[in-house]
Amino acid sequence: MGHLKNRLILLAMMLALPLAGLVFFGLLTEHNFNTLPYYTEEGELDVRTLAAQRVGAFELTNQIGEPFSSASLKGKVWIAAFFGTDAPHVAQVTKQLLWPNFRYRDEGDISVVCFTLSPEHDTPEVLNDYVKRNTRYNGFDGKWQFLTGDRADIDRIVSKDFMIQRDDEDPNNVATIWLVDAEGFLRGVYHAAVEDDIKDAVEDIALLKKEMDVAAYAQEKLVESLKAREPLPVLGPDGHTVPAFAFMGIDSVEISHRTVEGKVKIVDYFFTHCPTICPIMSSQLARGQQWLDSRNLTDQVVLLSHSVDPVRDTPARLKTYATQLGADTTSWKFLTGHKEDLYDHARHGYYLTALESDTAAGGFFHSDTFVLVDQHDQIRGFYDGTSTAEVDAMLMDAAQLALAKED
């Protein structure tokens, strides 16, 4: 009897260990995964970096003669194809595109977008006839967009945004089909004439849809956890708001208060050759950006990192630093400019210290503090940028501002 009892206990332990592992790794930890690669001019990347290719802003005309911009595709996974309806291979490309279109015909966040390579022929009327003939099984109108416009604009989109090198002797014969994620990044490339490639595209869409669903679920859980929270205090003197600013970002692009208007801001000061706290603070922000991205909050929360050493921290150097961090600079801005302006903005805007110092490591002294600023430019929190616990609290506070849209 004793042997039987011992065996039962041993069996129970053997069953309990895998279950405990599933509970720990499946429920109590976060999953950070990339289902598909990102693409650059040099090749594929396993993780998103500054070099990852992203479709830029565009505005063309769709098949019903209405303006259609890249902003209309925000939050959607989409297939991008390039051909004219008068091309010899139009039937073959259409047949391939019908695979993903039919499979996801009732999914509102998955689209097929075609860019005409024959804009002189492909008027909205011609394109509308094409779309109507090929989308009669769709669950709703507007799922398949066929875009026309100025040839120079289309050529720029094809060559620059989608990195397609066209044959000078046959420029309208483009067999490339791209898969674009909900944030506009290129995530899959396929050959229009290869049936197995399009089958892969159909499966890859499902993987990107899973990423979106996981992020949406994470945000849903976050909203639930924030319901019982008290409103955050407004800090600083009565009526204080962060004043207007205009500094220089990477690639010498101006970043101003207008760039981040209506967003929640997380602010810090640093310098790229800092030997002490800056690497810690920057790594905390990198972790924070991943946390925000996994909950679909990077559109609503922006990070602003100001250099205290603008002489050395040129836009090019900031870009290198951002690349090393793996920062997504669409929502993490690295700022440089005139030293006096940067220092004054730190002191009078955020109540932070930023100055040159002969006694400080690296020659500069600055606060080790992150500042949380709301959509109305009011200060809502100060946090130790070297403390994981305080940064975690800051992220929850930033989410509260972004999701609750407090006044």
N, C-alpha and C positions, 0 to 999 in steps of 0.2 A: 504493500500500500504506500509505503514511504517513497519507494522508487517511482511509482506512478505519479505521486504528488510532485516530486522534483521535476519529472519530465514535463508535467503540465505547466509548472512555473517557468521552466526553461523555454517552452514553446511560446508562452505568453510574452516573455521578454523578447524573443526573436521577432514576434509580430509587432510588438510595441515600438521597437527601435526604428524600423522604417517609417511607421506612422508618425512617430515623434519628429523624424527628420522632415517628413512632408509638411507637418504643421509648422515647424520652425522655418524651413526654407520657402514654403509656399505661402504662409500667412503672415509671418512675423518679419519678413524681410522684403525689401523692394527689389523688383527685377529691372535691370537695365540691360536692354538687348537691342541689337540692330538686326532686323530681319533681312535687310537688303543693303548692298553697298551704296556709297555715295560716289559721284563721278567728278573728276577734275580733268583739266586739259592733259595731264600726265597719265591718267589712268584711274583705277578704282581705289576707294578708301573704305576701310572697315568701319570707321567712325567719322562723324561729321566734324570737319575742321573749317577754317577760314577759306581754304582752297576749294571746298565743295561747290560745284556749279549749281547756280540757282537761276531760274527764269526771272528776268527783270520785268520791270513795268512796261506794259504795252496797252495801246488802245486801238482796236480795229473795228470793223463793221461785220455783224453776223448775217446769217441768211435771211433774216426778216428785216434787214436794213437798219437795225438798232446798234448803237455803240456797244461794244463788248470789250471790257478791260481785264487785265490780269487779276484785278481785285475781285472780280466775279468768281474766280477759281479758288480763292482763299478758303481753306478748310475742306477742299475736295481733292480726291485722288483722280488724276486724269491721264488718259492716253493722248499723246500728241503725234499727229501724222501730217505729212507734207506732200501734197499732190494737187493737180488741177483736174477738174471734172472732164476736161478734154484730153487728158493724157492717155496714151495707148494702154497703160497698165491700170487704169482706174478700176476696172472690174475686179482685178486680182487684189488690189489693196482693200477695196470695199468688202470683199468676201472675208478677208482676214479681220477687219475691224468689227464685223458683225459678231464674231466670237465674244469678245468682252462686252460689247454693247448688249447682246441678248442675255448673257449670263447675269449681268448686273442691271437689267432693264428697270427694275423697281427701286434701285438704290439712289437716293437723292444726292449722296456725297461722292458719287463716282460718275465721271463724264468722259466723253470722247470729244476731242477738239482737233479739228483739221484746219491747217493753214494752206490756203490756195497758193500754188506756184504759178498760176496763170490768172492774175487779177484782172487783166483786160477782158478775158473771156468770162470769168466767174463773177458776174454781177450777183447781187443778193437774190434776184429772181431765179437765176440759174441754180444757185446754191440751195435755195429753198426747195426747189423741185427735187434736187438730189437728196436732201435730208428727208423730205416727206416719203420718198420712195423706199428709203432704207431704215426708217425708224418707226414703222407702223406698229411694232410690237412693244414699244417702250411704254412704261407705266405713266409717263407724263411728258409734256413738251419741254424743250430746252435742254434735254439731256445730251444731245449731239449738237455741237456747235461747229459751223463751218465759217471760217473767217476770211474776209478779203480786206483790201485797203491799198495804200500806196505801196508800190513794188519795193521801194527803198526800205520802207519800214519792215516789210516781210522778209526781205533779204537779210536785214540786220538781225532779226529775231532768229532766223534759221542758222546763220553763221556764228553769231555771238552767243546767244542764249542757249542754243542747242548744239553748238560746236560741230555743225555738219559742214564738211568740205564738199562742195558740189563740183561736178565735172563741167568744165567750161564748154565742152562740146555738147553736153546733154544736161544742162542745169536743172531741168524739170523732172529728172528721173532720180528721185530720192527714195531709197528703200528703207531708210531708218525710221523706226518708231520708238518714241521715248515714253517711259512711265514717269510721271511727276507726282511727288507726294503733296500732302495737304499744306506744306509750307513752301512749295515751289521748287524743291530740290529734285534733281534728276536721280532716279533710283533704279532704273532698268532700261536696257536698250535691246532692241529686237530687229530682226530683218523681216520686212513685210512679205517677202516671198517664201519664207520658211514657216510651214504650218506648226511645227513643234515650238518655234519661238513664240508664236501667238498663244499657244496653250500655256507656255511658261508665263506669259504676261498675265493671263487670266488668274493663275495661281499666285503670282506676285502681287496682284491687286488685293487678293485676300489677305496676304501678309501685312500690307500697309493698312488695310482696313482694321486688322487686329491691333496694330499699333494705336490707331485712332480710338478704337473701342476701349483699350486698356487705359489710355490717358483720360478719356471721358469718364470712365468708371472711377479713376483715381480722383478726378475733380469732384465727382458726385459725393464720394466719401468725405472729401475735404469740406465741402459745403455743409454736410451733416455735422461734422465735428466743430464747425465754427458757429453753429446756431446759438449755442449757450454763452458765447463770449460777450463781454461788455465792450462798448465802443472804446477805441483807443483814445488816449488824451491828445489834445493839441498842445505842443510844447513851444517854448520861446515866449517872447513878449506878446502881449495882446495885439492881434492884428498882423503879426509878422508872417510874411510869405517870402519864399526864396525869390530874389530879384531876377530880372531878365539877364540872360547871358548869351554869349556867342563865342565858341572856341573852335579849335580845329581838330578833326578826327583823323582816322587813318585815311590814306589816299588823298589827303588834303581836302577832305569834304567838311564843310562847316556843320557843326552840331550846335544848335541853339535851343532856347527854351521852347521854341515853336516845334522843333523836332520831336520833343517828348511831351508835348501838350496833351493834357487829359490822361496821362499815364501815372502809375505809381512808380516812384524812383527810389533806388537804393544807391547811395552815394559814398564814395571813399576817395582818399588821396594816397598816392603811392609814387614810386619812381622805379624805372626798370632795372637799375643796377643796385637796388637796395639790398644790403647784406643781412638784414635782420627780419623785421615783421612783414614786409611786403609780400614775399613769397607765400607766407602763411595766409595773409588776407586774400591774396589773389586765388589761392587754391580753394579757400572757403567760398569765394564768389563763383568759381568754376563749378563747385559742387552745388551751390545754390541755383545756378542757371540750369543745371541738369534736373534739379528738383522741380523748378518752375516749368520746364519744358515737358516733363513727364505728367504734368497736370494741366497742360494747355494754357499756361499763364504768361508765356513770354510775349504775347501781344499786348498784355496789360501791364506788365512790370518790366521796367528797363533798368539796367545797371549803368551807372556813370562813374568811371574811374578817371580821376584828374591827376596829371603828372605835376609833381612839385619841382621837377627839374626839366623845364621845357627846352632848355638849350640843347641838352643831349637827347631828350625824348622827342625826337622829330616824328612826324606822321609815319615815316617808313620804319623807324625803330619801334613805335607802338604797334605797328602791324606785325612785325616779327614777334614781338612779345605776345600779342593776341593769338598768333598762330601756334606758338609754343604751348599756350594754355589750352588750346582747342576751343577757344571762345567763338560763339556765334555772334558776330558783330552786328547782326540786325537788331539784337536786343541788349547787347553789351557794348557800350560806347567808350572808347579810350580817348581822352581829351588832352590837348596841349594848347599852348598859346603864349601870350605875354605873361611873364612871371608875376608882375604886379597885379594883373587882372585875376589870375588864378588864386593868388594869395588873398586878395580882397574878397573874392567870392567865397572862399573857404571861411573866412573870419566873419563876414557880415551876413552871408547867406545861410551857412550851415552851422556856425559857431564851432568851427574846427580850427586847429592850428596847422599852419603850413608856412615854413620859413627855412632859410639857409642857416646852417649852424656849424661852427668849426669843431664843436665837441661831439656832434651826433655822428653815428656810424654812417658813412657814405656822404656826409656833408650836408644832410638835410634832416630837419625834424618835422614830423607830421603826426597827427592824431592816429591812433590805432582803432578808430571808431567808424562804424557804418552808420549812416543817417538814413532813416526812412521818411520819405516825403510823399504826401498823398496827391491825388489828382488835381487838387486846388493849390498845390505848392506850399502846403502847410507841413511843418515838421511834426511827425507822429511817433518817432522813437530814435533812441541812440543805443548802439550795441557794440560790445567788444568784438572787434573783427578777428581776434585770434582765438576766440572761445567758440567751440562747436555748439555748445548748449545755447549760447546767446544768438548765434547765427540761426540755429533751428527756430528759436523764438521769433527772430526777425522775419524769417520766411513765412511763418504762420501769420504774423501781423500783416505782412505784405499781401498775403492771400486774402486775409480778412478785408483789407481795403479794396482789393481788386474785385472780389466777388460780391461783397456787400454793397459796394459803391456808396460808402458813407459820405455824408455831407459834413 
